[in-house]
């Protein structure tokens, strides 16, 4: 009986101990000699969060740093999904100046164990998202 309880406990711990993840294949080139170039993942747990983060960008407010995660390199990156997060998008600062990113992607529903590819043509200028580029 003790072996069964121990096995069940270990199985429960093992399944809860590993976070879901996905692979982000980052194909966006960092411009040479641009040390201020930054690519960041923004996480959201609900549609309400998405609306709030979109409004922060439209109003040029400071973004919530707890919702952001910096991408350190190009290529395939295994991304652990933070607890309760259901959506993500990519933000890019090409000049490193100001609160607002220069480019961003649409929000994406997270599917664990999936590979997402990020290409430069998927990045949209912030002016279009804000309605100023129409």
ROGUMAR-239071 format. One record per residue: x, y, z of N, C-alpha, C in turn; residue number from 0. Coordinates in steps of 0.05 Angstrom, whole numbers, plus 5000, padded with zeros to 4 digits. Atoms other than C-alpha are relative to their C-alpha. Example, Ala and Ser with C-alpha at 12.3 -4.5 7.8 and 13.67 -1.06 7.14 Angstrom:
@n_xx=5018, n_yy=4976, n_zz=5000, ca_xx=5246, ca_yy=4910, ca_zz=5156, c_xx=5018, c_yy=5024, c_zz=5000, pos=0
@n_xx=4984, n_yy=4976, n_zz=4999, ca_xx=5273, ca_yy=4979, ca_zz=5143, c_xx=4985, c_yy=5022, c_zz=5014, pos=1
END
This chain:
@n_xx=5016, n_yy=4976, n_zz=5000, ca_xx=5000, ca_yy=5000, ca_zz=5000, c_xx=5017, c_yy=5025, c_zz=5000, pos=0
@n_xx=4983, n_yy=4977, n_zz=4999, ca_xx=5056, ca_yy=5048, ca_zz=5017, c_xx=5013, c_yy=5006, c_zz=4973, pos=1
@n_xx=4988, n_yy=4996, n_zz=5027, ca_xx=5087, ca_yy=5037, ca_zz=4948, c_xx=4981, c_yy=5013, c_zz=4981, pos=2
@n_xx=5021, n_yy=4988, n_zz=5017, ca_xx=5022, ca_yy=5054, ca_zz=4914, c_xx=4996, c_yy=5030, c_zz=5006, pos=3
@n_xx=5002, n_yy=4973, n_zz=4991, ca_xx=5015, ca_yy=5118, ca_zz=4954, c_xx=5024, c_yy=5016, c_zz=4991, pos=4
@n_xx=4976, n_yy=4987, n_zz=5008, ca_xx=5087, ca_yy=5137, ca_zz=4941, c_xx=5001, c_yy=5004, c_zz=4969, pos=5
@n_xx=5000, n_yy=4998, n_zz=5029, ca_xx=5080, ca_yy=5123, ca_zz=4866, c_xx=4980, c_yy=5021, c_zz=4991, pos=6
@n_xx=5020, n_yy=4980, n_zz=5006, ca_xx=5016, ca_yy=5165, ca_zz=4863, c_xx=5010, c_yy=5028, c_zz=5006, pos=7
@n_xx=4990, n_yy=4974, n_zz=4992, ca_xx=5049, ca_yy=5222, ca_zz=4900, c_xx=5022, c_yy=5009, c_zz=4980, pos=8
@n_xx=4979, n_yy=4993, n_zz=5020, ca_xx=5110, ca_yy=5221, ca_zz=4853, c_xx=4988, c_yy=5006, c_zz=4973, pos=9
@n_xx=5013, n_yy=4995, n_zz=5025, ca_xx=5065, ca_yy=5218, ca_zz=4792, c_xx=4986, c_yy=5027, c_zz=5001, pos=10
@n_xx=5014, n_yy=4975, n_zz=4997, ca_xx=5024, ca_yy=5277, ca_zz=4817, c_xx=5021, c_yy=5023, c_zz=5000, pos=11
@n_xx=4979, n_yy=4980, n_zz=4998, ca_xx=5087, ca_yy=5317, ca_zz=4833, c_xx=5013, c_yy=5004, c_zz=4972, pos=12
@n_xx=4987, n_yy=4998, n_zz=5026, ca_xx=5119, ca_yy=5301, ca_zz=4765, c_xx=4982, c_yy=5014, c_zz=4979, pos=13
@n_xx=5018, n_yy=4987, n_zz=5020, ca_xx=5057, ca_yy=5322, ca_zz=4725, c_xx=4996, c_yy=5029, c_zz=5006, pos=14
@n_xx=5004, n_yy=4972, n_zz=4993, ca_xx=5049, ca_yy=5387, ca_zz=4764, c_xx=5026, c_yy=5016, c_zz=5000, pos=15
@n_xx=4975, n_yy=4986, n_zz=4999, ca_xx=5123, ca_yy=5403, ca_zz=4765, c_xx=5010, c_yy=5011, c_zz=4974, pos=16
@n_xx=4991, n_yy=4991, n_zz=5026, ca_xx=5131, ca_yy=5414, ca_zz=4691, c_xx=4981, c_yy=5019, c_zz=4988, pos=17
@n_xx=5017, n_yy=4979, n_zz=5013, ca_xx=5104, ca_yy=5477, ca_zz=4659, c_xx=4996, c_yy=4994, c_zz=4971, pos=18
@n_xx=5005, n_yy=5002, n_zz=5029, ca_xx=5073, ca_yy=5478, ca_zz=4590, c_xx=5019, c_yy=5019, c_zz=4987, pos=19
@n_xx=4982, n_yy=4983, n_zz=5015, ca_xx=5117, ca_yy=5508, ca_zz=4537, c_xx=4993, c_yy=4998, c_zz=4970, pos=20
@n_xx=5002, n_yy=5001, n_zz=5029, ca_xx=5120, ca_yy=5524, ca_zz=4463, c_xx=5027, c_yy=5010, c_zz=4989, pos=21
@n_xx=4975, n_yy=4991, n_zz=5012, ca_xx=5176, ca_yy=5539, ca_zz=4414, c_xx=4994, c_yy=5024, c_zz=4983, pos=22
@n_xx=5002, n_yy=4976, n_zz=5017, ca_xx=5184, ca_yy=5608, ca_zz=4384, c_xx=5025, c_yy=5000, c_zz=4982, pos=23
@n_xx=4978, n_yy=4999, n_zz=5019, ca_xx=5226, ca_yy=5607, ca_zz=4321, c_xx=5003, c_yy=5029, c_zz=4991, pos=24
@n_xx=4996, n_yy=4971, n_zz=5005, ca_xx=5251, ca_yy=5679, ca_zz=4320, c_xx=5018, c_yy=5004, c_zz=4976, pos=25
@n_xx=4985, n_yy=4995, n_zz=5025, ca_xx=5273, ca_yy=5698, ca_zz=4249, c_xx=5004, c_yy=5029, c_zz=4995, pos=26
@n_xx=4996, n_yy=4971, n_zz=5003, ca_xx=5275, ca_yy=5773, ca_zz=4261, c_xx=5029, c_yy=5007, c_zz=5005, pos=27
@n_xx=4971, n_yy=4994, n_zz=4999, ca_xx=5345, ca_yy=5799, ca_zz=4248, c_xx=5004, c_yy=5025, c_zz=5017, pos=28
@n_xx=4991, n_yy=4977, n_zz=4984, ca_xx=5377, ca_yy=5845, ca_zz=4299, c_xx=5018, c_yy=5017, c_zz=4982, pos=29
@n_xx=4984, n_yy=4983, n_zz=5018, ca_xx=5404, ca_yy=5904, ca_zz=4258, c_xx=5029, c_yy=5002, c_zz=5011, pos=30
@n_xx=4973, n_yy=4999, n_zz=4991, ca_xx=5480, ca_yy=5906, ca_zz=4261, c_xx=5006, c_yy=5027, c_zz=5015, pos=31
@n_xx=4992, n_yy=4977, n_zz=4984, ca_xx=5510, ca_yy=5955, ca_zz=4312, c_xx=4977, c_yy=5015, c_zz=5013, pos=32
@n_xx=5022, n_yy=4988, n_zz=4986, ca_xx=5442, ca_yy=5969, ca_zz=4343, c_xx=4997, c_yy=4987, c_zz=5027, pos=33
@n_xx=5001, n_yy=5012, n_zz=4974, ca_xx=5451, ca_yy=5954, ca_zz=4417, c_xx=4973, c_yy=5006, c_zz=5014, pos=34
@n_xx=5025, n_yy=4993, n_zz=4987, ca_xx=5383, ca_yy=5985, ca_zz=4434, c_xx=4976, c_yy=4984, c_zz=4989, pos=35
@n_xx=5021, n_yy=5016, n_zz=5012, ca_xx=5343, ca_yy=5936, ca_zz=4391, c_xx=4991, c_yy=4979, c_zz=5020, pos=36
@n_xx=5011, n_yy=5019, n_zz=4981, ca_xx=5297, ca_yy=5894, ca_zz=4436, c_xx=4975, c_yy=4987, c_zz=4990, pos=37
@n_xx=5025, n_yy=5015, n_zz=5007, ca_xx=5246, ca_yy=5840, ca_zz=4423, c_xx=4990, c_yy=4988, c_zz=5026, pos=38
@n_xx=5012, n_yy=5008, n_zz=4975, ca_xx=5198, ca_yy=5824, ca_zz=4479, c_xx=4974, c_yy=4985, c_zz=4995, pos=39
@n_xx=5026, n_yy=5014, n_zz=5000, ca_xx=5140, ca_yy=5775, ca_zz=4490, c_xx=4983, c_yy=5014, c_zz=5021, pos=40
@n_xx=5019, n_yy=4990, n_zz=4981, ca_xx=5079, ca_yy=5805, ca_zz=4523, c_xx=4979, c_yy=4978, c_zz=5005, pos=41
@n_xx=5019, n_yy=5021, n_zz=4993, ca_xx=5034, ca_yy=5755, ca_zz=4560, c_xx=4974, c_yy=5012, c_zz=5010, pos=42
@n_xx=5026, n_yy=4992, n_zz=4990, ca_xx=4960, ca_yy=5761, ca_zz=4575, c_xx=4984, c_yy=4976, c_zz=5008, pos=43
@n_xx=5015, n_yy=5023, n_zz=4990, ca_xx=4914, ca_yy=5717, ca_zz=4615, c_xx=4971, c_yy=5000, c_zz=4991, pos=44
@n_xx=5029, n_yy=4998, n_zz=5007, ca_xx=4847, ca_yy=5742, ca_zz=4589, c_xx=4996, c_yy=5022, c_zz=4978, pos=45
@n_xx=5007, n_yy=4980, n_zz=5019, ca_xx=4813, ca_yy=5785, ca_zz=4537, c_xx=5000, c_yy=5028, c_zz=5014, pos=46
@n_xx=5000, n_yy=4975, n_zz=4985, ca_xx=4806, ca_yy=5838, ca_zz=4591, c_xx=5029, c_yy=5011, c_zz=5001, pos=47
@n_xx=4971, n_yy=4992, n_zz=5000, ca_xx=4883, ca_yy=5839, ca_zz=4597, c_xx=5008, c_yy=5011, c_zz=4973, pos=48
@n_xx=4993, n_yy=4991, n_zz=5027, ca_xx=4889, ca_yy=5846, ca_zz=4522, c_xx=4990, c_yy=5028, c_zz=4995, pos=49
@n_xx=5012, n_yy=4973, n_zz=5003, ca_xx=4842, ca_yy=5906, ca_zz=4521, c_xx=5016, c_yy=5020, c_zz=5016, pos=50
@n_xx=4984, n_yy=4982, n_zz=4984, ca_xx=4881, ca_yy=5938, ca_zz=4578, c_xx=5027, c_yy=5006, c_zz=4988, pos=51
@n_xx=4973, n_yy=4996, n_zz=5011, ca_xx=4949, ca_yy=5927, ca_zz=4545, c_xx=4998, c_yy=5016, c_zz=4973, pos=52
@n_xx=5004, n_yy=4985, n_zz=5025, ca_xx=4922, ca_yy=5953, ca_zz=4478, c_xx=4995, c_yy=5030, c_zz=5006, pos=53
@n_xx=5006, n_yy=4973, n_zz=4992, ca_xx=4895, ca_yy=6015, ca_zz=4513, c_xx=5025, c_yy=5014, c_zz=5010, pos=54
@n_xx=4975, n_yy=4989, n_zz=4991, ca_xx=4962, ca_yy=6026, ca_zz=4547, c_xx=5017, c_yy=5010, c_zz=4977, pos=55
@n_xx=4984, n_yy=4992, n_zz=5024, ca_xx=4996, ca_yy=6028, ca_zz=4479, c_xx=4987, c_yy=5024, c_zz=4986, pos=56
@n_xx=5014, n_yy=4978, n_zz=5014, ca_xx=4943, ca_yy=6073, ca_zz=4448, c_xx=5002, c_yy=5026, c_zz=5015, pos=57
@n_xx=4998, n_yy=4976, n_zz=4984, ca_xx=4948, ca_yy=6122, ca_zz=4506, c_xx=5029, c_yy=5007, c_zz=5007, pos=58
@n_xx=4972, n_yy=4996, n_zz=4995, ca_xx=5024, ca_yy=6119, ca_zz=4506, c_xx=5007, c_yy=4998, c_zz=5030, pos=59
@n_xx=4994, n_yy=5004, n_zz=4972, ca_xx=5024, ca_yy=6095, ca_zz=4578, c_xx=5022, c_yy=4979, c_zz=5003, pos=60
@n_xx=4979, n_yy=5020, n_zz=4994, ca_xx=5079, ca_yy=6054, ca_zz=4610, c_xx=4988, c_yy=4972, c_zz=5001, pos=61
@n_xx=5010, n_yy=5027, n_zz=5001, ca_xx=5071, ca_yy=5980, ca_zz=4597, c_xx=5006, c_yy=4986, c_zz=5027, pos=62
@n_xx=4996, n_yy=5016, n_zz=4976, ca_xx=5064, ca_yy=5931, ca_zz=4655, c_xx=5024, c_yy=4982, c_zz=4997, pos=63
@n_xx=4976, n_yy=5016, n_zz=5003, ca_xx=5134, ca_yy=5902, ca_zz=4664, c_xx=4997, c_yy=4970, c_zz=5007, pos=64
@n_xx=5004, n_yy=5028, n_zz=4993, ca_xx=5107, ca_yy=5838, ca_zz=4695, c_xx=4988, c_yy=4984, c_zz=4978, pos=65
@n_xx=5012, n_yy=5014, n_zz=5023, ca_xx=5072, ca_yy=5822, ca_zz=4629, c_xx=5020, c_yy=4995, c_zz=4978, pos=66
@n_xx=4980, n_yy=5001, n_zz=5021, ca_xx=5137, ca_yy=5825, ca_zz=4590, c_xx=5023, c_yy=4981, c_zz=5006, pos=67
@n_xx=4977, n_yy=5017, n_zz=4998, ca_xx=5193, ca_yy=5776, ca_zz=4576, c_xx=5018, c_yy=5005, c_zz=4976, pos=68
@n_xx=4981, n_yy=4993, n_zz=5022, ca_xx=5255, ca_yy=5794, ca_zz=4535, c_xx=5009, c_yy=4974, c_zz=4986, pos=69
@n_xx=4988, n_yy=5022, n_zz=5016, ca_xx=5277, ca_yy=5748, ca_zz=4478, c_xx=5029, c_yy=5007, c_zz=4996, pos=70
@n_xx=4971, n_yy=4994, n_zz=5000, ca_xx=5352, ca_yy=5743, ca_zz=4482, c_xx=5014, c_yy=4993, c_zz=4974, pos=71
@n_xx=4985, n_yy=5009, n_zz=5024, ca_xx=5369, ca_yy=5712, ca_zz=4414, c_xx=4981, c_yy=4993, c_zz=4978, pos=72
@n_xx=5014, n_yy=5010, n_zz=5024, ca_xx=5348, ca_yy=5690, ca_zz=4345, c_xx=4999, c_yy=4970, c_zz=5001, pos=73
@n_xx=5002, n_yy=5029, n_zz=5002, ca_xx=5329, ca_yy=5619, ca_zz=4326, c_xx=4978, c_yy=4989, c_zz=5017, pos=74
@n_xx=5021, n_yy=5014, n_zz=4985, ca_xx=5287, ca_yy=5568, ca_zz=4362, c_xx=5005, c_yy=5004, c_zz=5030, pos=75
@n_xx=4999, n_yy=4994, n_zz=4972, ca_xx=5272, ca_yy=5588, ca_zz=4434, c_xx=4977, c_yy=4985, c_zz=5014, pos=76
@n_xx=5021, n_yy=5014, n_zz=4985, ca_xx=5235, ca_yy=5542, ca_zz=4482, c_xx=4989, c_yy=5020, c_zz=5021, pos=77
@n_xx=5013, n_yy=4981, n_zz=4982, ca_xx=5186, ca_yy=5588, ca_zz=4519, c_xx=4982, c_yy=4986, c_zz=5020, pos=78
@n_xx=5018, n_yy=5010, n_zz=4980, ca_xx=5156, ca_yy=5566, ca_zz=4585, c_xx=4976, c_yy=5019, c_zz=5002, pos=79
@n_xx=5025, n_yy=4983, n_zz=4999, ca_xx=5084, ca_yy=5591, ca_zz=4589, c_xx=4995, c_yy=5006, c_zz=5030, pos=80
@n_xx=5006, n_yy=4993, n_zz=4973, ca_xx=5073, ca_yy=5630, ca_zz=4653, c_xx=4973, c_yy=4990, c_zz=5008, pos=81
@n_xx=5024, n_yy=5011, n_zz=4990, ca_xx=5018, ca_yy=5604, ca_zz=4697, c_xx=4976, c_yy=5018, c_zz=4993, pos=82
@n_xx=5026, n_yy=4987, n_zz=5007, ca_xx=4947, ca_yy=5622, ca_zz=4673, c_xx=5001, c_yy=5018, c_zz=4976, pos=83
@n_xx=4998, n_yy=4983, n_zz=5024, ca_xx=4971, ca_yy=5657, ca_zz=4610, c_xx=4988, c_yy=4985, c_zz=4976, pos=84
@n_xx=5014, n_yy=5013, n_zz=5023, ca_xx=4929, ca_yy=5644, ca_zz=4547, c_xx=5007, c_yy=5013, c_zz=4974, pos=85
@n_xx=4995, n_yy=4985, n_zz=5024, ca_xx=4954, ca_yy=5696, ca_zz=4497, c_xx=5028, c_yy=5012, c_zz=5002, pos=86
@n_xx=4975, n_yy=4985, n_zz=5001, ca_xx=5019, ca_yy=5728, ca_zz=4474, c_xx=5002, c_yy=5016, c_zz=4974, pos=87
@n_xx=4993, n_yy=4985, n_zz=5025, ca_xx=5045, ca_yy=5779, ca_zz=4424, c_xx=5029, c_yy=5008, c_zz=5003, pos=88
@n_xx=4972, n_yy=4991, n_zz=5000, ca_xx=5113, ca_yy=5805, ca_zz=4405, c_xx=5001, c_yy=5030, c_zz=4996, pos=89
@n_xx=4995, n_yy=4971, n_zz=5002, ca_xx=5136, ca_yy=5877, ca_zz=4415, c_xx=5029, c_yy=5004, c_zz=4994, pos=90
@n_xx=4973, n_yy=4994, n_zz=5008, ca_xx=5198, ca_yy=5907, ca_zz=4384, c_xx=5006, c_yy=5029, c_zz=5004, pos=91
@n_xx=4989, n_yy=4974, n_zz=4998, ca_xx=5237, ca_yy=5968, ca_zz=4404, c_xx=5025, c_yy=5001, c_zz=4982, pos=92
@n_xx=4977, n_yy=4999, n_zz=5018, ca_xx=5284, ca_yy=5985, ca_zz=4347, c_xx=5019, c_yy=5023, c_zz=5007, pos=93
@n_xx=4983, n_yy=4977, n_zz=4993, ca_xx=5310, ca_yy=6051, ca_zz=4374, c_xx=5007, c_yy=5001, c_zz=5030, pos=94
@n_xx=4995, n_yy=5001, n_zz=4972, ca_xx=5307, ca_yy=6036, ca_zz=4448, c_xx=4992, c_yy=5025, c_zz=5015, pos=95
@n_xx=5008, n_yy=4975, n_zz=4988, ca_xx=5276, ca_yy=6103, ca_zz=4463, c_xx=4970, c_yy=5000, c_zz=5005, pos=96
@n_xx=5029, n_yy=4996, n_zz=4995, ca_xx=5209, ca_yy=6116, ca_zz=4497, c_xx=4988, c_yy=4975, c_zz=5013, pos=97
@n_xx=5015, n_yy=5021, n_zz=4987, ca_xx=5157, ca_yy=6074, ca_zz=4531, c_xx=4988, c_yy=4980, c_zz=4980, pos=98
@n_xx=5015, n_yy=5015, n_zz=5019, ca_xx=5124, ca_yy=6049, ca_zz=4468, c_xx=5018, c_yy=4985, c_zz=4980, pos=99
@n_xx=4985, n_yy=5015, n_zz=5021, ca_xx=5149, ca_yy=5995, ca_zz=4420, c_xx=4996, c_yy=5013, c_zz=4973, pos=100
@n_xx=5003, n_yy=4990, n_zz=5027, ca_xx=5160, ca_yy=6012, ca_zz=4347, c_xx=4983, c_yy=4981, c_zz=4983, pos=101
@n_xx=5014, n_yy=5021, n_zz=5016, ca_xx=5131, ca_yy=5946, ca_zz=4320, c_xx=4987, c_yy=4981, c_zz=5019, pos=102
@n_xx=5013, n_yy=5020, n_zz=4984, ca_xx=5084, ca_yy=5893, ca_zz=4346, c_xx=4986, c_yy=4980, c_zz=4982, pos=103
@n_xx=5016, n_yy=5020, n_zz=5014, ca_xx=5046, ca_yy=5830, ca_zz=4325, c_xx=4972, c_yy=5000, c_zz=5011, pos=104
@n_xx=5026, n_yy=5005, n_zz=4989, ca_xx=4974, ca_yy=5810, ca_zz=4334, c_xx=5002, c_yy=4982, c_zz=5024, pos=105
@n_xx=5001, n_yy=5019, n_zz=4978, ca_xx=4955, ca_yy=5772, ca_zz=4397, c_xx=4995, c_yy=4972, c_zz=4989, pos=106
@n_xx=5002, n_yy=5027, n_zz=5008, ca_xx=4961, ca_yy=5697, ca_zz=4390, c_xx=4990, c_yy=4983, c_zz=5023, pos=107
@n_xx=5008, n_yy=5019, n_zz=4980, ca_xx=4924, ca_yy=5642, ca_zz=4428, c_xx=5022, c_yy=4980, c_zz=5004, pos=108
@n_xx=4978, n_yy=5019, n_zz=4995, ca_xx=4976, ca_yy=5598, ca_zz=4462, c_xx=4990, c_yy=4972, c_zz=4998, pos=109
@n_xx=5004, n_yy=5029, n_zz=5002, ca_xx=4977, ca_yy=5525, ca_zz=4443, c_xx=5025, c_yy=4987, c_zz=5010, pos=110
@n_xx=4976, n_yy=5013, n_zz=4990, ca_xx=5026, ca_yy=5485, ca_zz=4486, c_xx=5011, c_yy=4980, c_zz=4979, pos=111
@n_xx=4985, n_yy=5019, n_zz=5017, ca_xx=5079, ca_yy=5444, ca_zz=4448, c_xx=4998, c_yy=5007, c_zz=4971, pos=112
@n_xx=5001, n_yy=4992, n_zz=5028, ca_xx=5068, ca_yy=5483, ca_zz=4384, c_xx=5025, c_yy=5017, c_zz=4994, pos=113
@n_xx=4979, n_yy=4982, n_zz=5008, ca_xx=5122, ca_yy=5519, ca_zz=4344, c_xx=4988, c_yy=5023, c_zz=4985, pos=114
@n_xx=5009, n_yy=4975, n_zz=5013, ca_xx=5108, ca_yy=5591, ca_zz=4325, c_xx=5025, c_yy=5012, c_zz=4987, pos=115
@n_xx=4978, n_yy=4987, n_zz=5014, ca_xx=5152, ca_yy=5626, ca_zz=4273, c_xx=4994, c_yy=5029, c_zz=4999, pos=116
@n_xx=5002, n_yy=4971, n_zz=5001, ca_xx=5164, ca_yy=5700, ca_zz=4279, c_xx=5017, c_yy=5011, c_zz=4977, pos=117
@n_xx=4986, n_yy=4989, n_zz=5022, ca_xx=5182, ca_yy=5733, ca_zz=4213, c_xx=4997, c_yy=5031, c_zz=5001, pos=118
@n_xx=5001, n_yy=4971, n_zz=5000, ca_xx=5196, ca_yy=5807, ca_zz=4201, c_xx=4975, c_yy=5011, c_zz=4987, pos=119
@n_xx=5024, n_yy=4990, n_zz=5013, ca_xx=5135, ca_yy=5814, ca_zz=4155, c_xx=4975, c_yy=4998, c_zz=5018, pos=120
@n_xx=5022, n_yy=5002, n_zz=4982, ca_xx=5090, ca_yy=5796, ca_zz=4214, c_xx=4999, c_yy=5024, c_zz=5020, pos=121
@n_xx=4999, n_yy=4977, n_zz=4982, ca_xx=5111, ca_yy=5859, ca_zz=4252, c_xx=4987, c_yy=5024, c_zz=4988, pos=122
@n_xx=5016, n_yy=4978, n_zz=5009, ca_xx=5064, ca_yy=5918, ca_zz=4245, c_xx=5010, c_yy=5026, c_zz=5014, pos=123
@n_xx=4993, n_yy=4975, n_zz=4987, ca_xx=5084, ca_yy=5991, ca_zz=4258, c_xx=4979, c_yy=5008, c_zz=5021, pos=124
@n_xx=5018, n_yy=4992, n_zz=4979, ca_xx=5053, ca_yy=6018, ca_zz=4322, c_xx=4980, c_yy=5020, c_zz=4990, pos=125
@n_xx=5019, n_yy=4979, n_zz=5010, ca_xx=5022, ca_yy=6076, ca_zz=4284, c_xx=4975, c_yy=4988, c_zz=4987, pos=126
@n_xx=5024, n_yy=5013, n_zz=5012, ca_xx=4976, ca_yy=6028, ca_zz=4247, c_xx=4982, c_yy=4989, c_zz=5021, pos=127
@n_xx=5016, n_yy=5011, n_zz=4979, ca_xx=4953, ca_yy=5995, ca_zz=4311, c_xx=4985, c_yy=5022, c_zz=5014, pos=128
@n_xx=5013, n_yy=4977, n_zz=4986, ca_xx=4938, ca_yy=6063, ca_zz=4341, c_xx=4980, c_yy=5014, c_zz=4983, pos=129
@n_xx=5019, n_yy=4987, n_zz=5018, ca_xx=4897, ca_yy=6083, ca_zz=4281, c_xx=5010, c_yy=5025, c_zz=4987, pos=130
@n_xx=4989, n_yy=4976, n_zz=5011, ca_xx=4944, ca_yy=6138, ca_zz=4260, c_xx=5011, c_yy=4997, c_zz=4972, pos=131
@n_xx=4988, n_yy=5005, n_zz=5026, ca_xx=4970, ca_yy=6105, ca_zz=4197, c_xx=4980, c_yy=4994, c_zz=4978, pos=132
@n_xx=5021, n_yy=5007, n_zz=5020, ca_xx=4904, ca_yy=6095, ca_zz=4161, c_xx=4997, c_yy=5023, c_zz=4980, pos=133
END
